[in-house]
Amino acid sequence: MDAVELSWGARCAGLAFFVLSVLVVALAAVLLLVRRWPWCSCHVCRTYLTGSWAKDFTNLGDWYAHLLRESPTGTVHIHVLGCTVTANPANVEYMLKTNFENFPKGKRFSALLGDLLGGGIFNVDGDAWCHQRKMASLELGSVTVRSYAYKIVAHEVETRLLPVLADAADKGKVVDLQDVFRRFAFDTICKISFGLDPGCLDLDMPMSDLANAFDTASRLSAMRGAAASPLVWKMKRMLNIGSERELKKAIKLVDDLASAMILQRRKLGFENAVVAGRQDLWRGSRRPSAAGSQ
Ligand SMILES: [Zn+2]
């Protein structure tokens, strides 16, 4: 087949389009840099930017807690991140109750967690949040359900959590409390939600694959927030490389294992499960491409 000869005009138009695209991308990069450039030179911002907080603290959370303790108002601003951290009860009440409508999670936050949480109650604002909040209240607010959940938590505490801690105390063993409570929470949630007992609160047992996959997916989703620009993780997701490839695998594992549990519960019947099959409460209408358009 003969190659098609482009006319002089078409070549010029192509070149002009290419140059214009490069200029637009360059302008976007400059604007992003200007917006994000760390202008602030206050003590907190300098400590953050130079990473010198790491000399005294093992993680950012501990450093924030230190700053909050030192702050007379219980609130600190990290200007270069455009973020405010508060431990002041009056502020928390104002944000979560008095003026809740004014503090949405926002599209940027929803995009970060969109692939994992989709349009579920933990990742939406406005009418979608109100609708799911009402659904959740109806499902979980009844006396029967609350008393059922209370019985399960009490049983889990008495027959598993306390014995595990007592055994560690008797033997003088060191336990990782975060791991213990993570197992406790996972067992309890599975029992309440699916009526199934994964039995993770036995420190000799390996942690559930579902819990591990969910933790991995949460961590990798949170890492998106640390990217220099959302474009970075969106490009990685499009090319299916690096952490985005791992995230995709972890989310698929969560989906497969949760579906298997729901299927198992359906086969057993629903008499002992509160919200089995109501995964829409957690994840809304998540589909594989739900966050692709964010
Ligand atoms: Zn500052």
Residues whose N, C-alpha, C, O or C-beta is under 5 A from the ligand:
A	BS01	ZN	C40 S41 C42 C45 H79 V80
